[in-house]
Amino acid sequence: IFKELETKEKKWYLINADGQTLGRLATFVARKLMGKDKIIYTPHSDEGDNIIIINARKVKTTGNKDKQKIYYYHSGRPGGLRTESLQQLKLRLPNRIIEKAIKGMLPKGTL
C-alpha cells in the first residue's frame, strides 16, 4: 500500500565553521540532520543528511561567552564534578563545543 519515495537518498555536506557563529551553525546542522528541510520529513523516521564540519577551532561566539560559558561533566566518582570554560574547551577539544550545541538542539527520543 505504501510506496517508497525515490528521494530517500542521503546527501553529504562539508561545512566550514571558520568565522561562523556557534548557535547559527548548530541550528543549520541540526535541521539538516533531522531532515526538516525535506518534503518527506516525518519525526519517526531518519530522513536526515550526513554532515562533516571542518575548522571547528575557528568558530566564533558573541559577547563574553569565551570566559563566562561553563561546560560541566562528572567523572562518576564522589566529588568528581568538573568545570571548564568555553575558552579552555576550545583549546583542548574544539569539536566538542559544536557537538554539544548540536546535540542540545536534536530531539531527545530514540531516533
Secondary structure, DSSP 8 states (H G I E B T S, - for coil): -----TT----EEEEE-TT-BHHHHHHHHHHHHHTTTSTT--TTS----EEEEE-GGG-B--TTHHHH-EEEEE-SSTT-EEEEEHHHHHHH-HHHHHHHHHHHHS--S--
